[in-house]
């Protein structure tokens, strides 16, 4: 059992699990938005010579040939395009290598998740330099659940999903190095954290909520004062401002390009009443929560009207409101006691907010890939429950049984779902 508690064994098993699931993708074609980011992207097809243009323009410009005016806020996600350009320079249009890159970056993100959870939970106020690993097996199980989770199959199996993987990889990296900075008090680690956060923003703007979620972590896991939380917020604000300035220079506007969307494919709520919009958003938030624990059914396209408009007084909207309000009530109630369950709830809702359609139109009702960063909260929940009930043998045994069932279900569902991304026809069969 002690041998199983070694980190390199956990890393090896995580690697086997990920390659066992996703190696099949190395035979898959380019599908859907891969044409936008690779096969028909003129900047990417310039290889290394196109990287400057990738960082200097909207992410759709290389595909459309001009500055697009289609989506509210524009799209500025140059990091994954730069990786694709480098991949094209080295491998041409061989899908094997592009899919292999996704697998390797996904593995790196899972290993970094494991390390971050270890640092997050194994902190001693008495000896800040001592990191204990008593809960390594539970951290491993949390990382394994994340690695096998079916809602992540789209991001890994679809080459375009590299933007989600890189955003998580560098976002969680920013979190890890901020924790190390707090624990070690060495400025270099905060500098690395800031650089990593900047890279996560270049990957995808969905990491912006980490500007709040990471500092909040220190209140709940390091018993920090609100002054310390504010200090970390201001430190992470520096790379955020740098990103926004670069984004403004590339797109010609900061966040709002005043696009007046007139089609339902760009604004799913354009034909909805205010009540229908609120009711449907509440319902989709409930669906996101459900998919974390029971990821079925899944689809690659939540198009109109795969999810139909939901009136605010619809029973499902009411249930969603009660569930969400109850969770927020638990979170608010737990602030003073620094309850880690409160943190888990806050992290989920903070990070899902940017893709929830509450403040920003994301162009679709929902997508499974939008759960990539918020599902970090699911991993924290697993470790937290084991930590809380570590001495209760009955509850701990029950949890092991539940996790064993989840793992079997997750692997089975993921292994069966990944082939949907093999080619365009298999994807069409997924929604017909």
Buried (B, 14 or more C-beta within 10 A) or exposed (E): EEEEEEBEEBBEBBBEBBBEBBEBBBEBBBBBBBEBBBBBBEBBBBBEEBBEBBBBBBBBBBBBEEBBEBBBBBBBBBBBBBBBBBBBBEBEEEBEBBBBBBBBBBBBBBBBBBBBBBBBBBBEEEEEEEEEEEBBBBBBBBBBBBBBBBBBBBBBBBBBBBBBBBBBBBBBBBBBBBBBBBBEEEEEBBBBBBBBBBBBBBBBBBBBBBBBBBBBBBBBBBEBEEEBBEBBBEBBBBBBEBBBEBBEEBBEEEBEBEBEBEEBEBBBBBEBEEBBBBBBBBBBBBBBBEBBEEBEEBBBBBBBEEBEBBBBEBEBBBEBBEBBEEBBEBBEEBBEEBBBBBBBBBBBBBBBBBBBBBEBBBBBBBBBBBBBBBBBBBBBBBBBBBEBBEEEEEBBEEBBEEBEEBBEBBBEBBBEBBBBBBBEEBBEEBEE
